[in-house]
């Protein structure tokens, strides 16, 4: 049985963290997409996010979106690399949660059962790592999803 | 034909595909999994060292009435401490003003941390060597 709902490759997490940290230096949010697949072990399904991709953001301290030009860049990066399993964005300074706008985005673009949202606050830490939480839709609201960052052996 | 668990396939990026038992059961499992998520679903598992593990905890704020949870979150956001969640049924809604205030405070805290870090001799040494 899978122990966690979501597994994220360490390289993908670090790539997102770097982008979010850089954006936070100018006080801005940032975003990107996580690519991967849905897997099954015995009776449990889980999501493995293997890669993080991003493209130019149009952001302020309290909002972020991809620029119009970003989508063609993203589609080139996605092709053949799995499916979009999540979107990731930062909340510089105001913690990890789903705002009403985030929930609307989740409902509109990430409504599947396996879709999740990764939210990080680059100004806060949890242990030695950047504070991060994963969420997915549930019963009209959202739920906190268990996750683990995976460092591949060998 | 029935059989025990066995490794079916191992690929270069660390995945191991396993068969958990009889072919009939595997087909049945795959069918029910496919109903949940139609994309690639197989009997695979992730191997590797797990870091930064997080399992949702039941925190008092979850059981709080919605208004109290929202208030607790707002206080947490402005004090730079870990946030609390209001629970799946009660998404927290911050006003634009509150987010801007929290963001401004975070920017200040971040700048202070950066300045503090830059004062550290190790940082200055790294800068001198062109490593930062």
Interface residues (C-beta under 8 A of the other chain):
Chain A: X2 X4 X7 X10 X13 X24 X25 X27 X37 X38 X39 X40 X41 X42 X43 X45 X46 X48 X50 X61 X62 X82 X83 X92 X93 X94 X95 X96 X97 X98 X99 X100 X103 X112 X113 X114 X121 X122 X123 X124 X126 X127 X129 X131 X132 X133 X134 X138 X139 X140 X141 X142 X143 X144 X145 X146 X147 X148 X149 X150 X151 X152 X153 X154
Chain B: X13 X14 X18 X20 X29 X30 X33 X36 X37 X39 X40 X41 X42 X43 X44 X45 X46 X47 X48 X49 X50 X51 X52 X53 X54 X55 X56 X73 X76 X77 X80 X82 X83 X85 X86 X87 X88 X89 X90 X91 X92 X93 X94 X96 X98 X99 X100 X102 X103 X104 X105 X106 X107 X109 X110 X114
